[in-house]
């Protein structure tokens, strides 16, 4: 965080990256290769504040696994949100 307690936007993006895959992995879908992630940050994340990270499935289009994720404050204000395209992790 900077001197005023604001978290660097790169860290915010990192916080909401992998949870998108977990929205599928939790249901035994092998998401693991991130194809695209579009992020919009609506407010600064404060280092000393508690936050909640959440993710959800948007849908499946062929091999594309579409997910959303967000960083929100404990009062429900959206700090940042993303839309992600994942691909199944290769394997058996």
Secondary structure, 3 states (H helix, E strand, C coil): CCCCCECCHHHHHHHHHCHHHHHHHCCCCCEEEEEEEEEEECCCCECCCCEEEEEEEEEEECCEEEEEEEEEECCCCEEEEEEEEEEECCCC
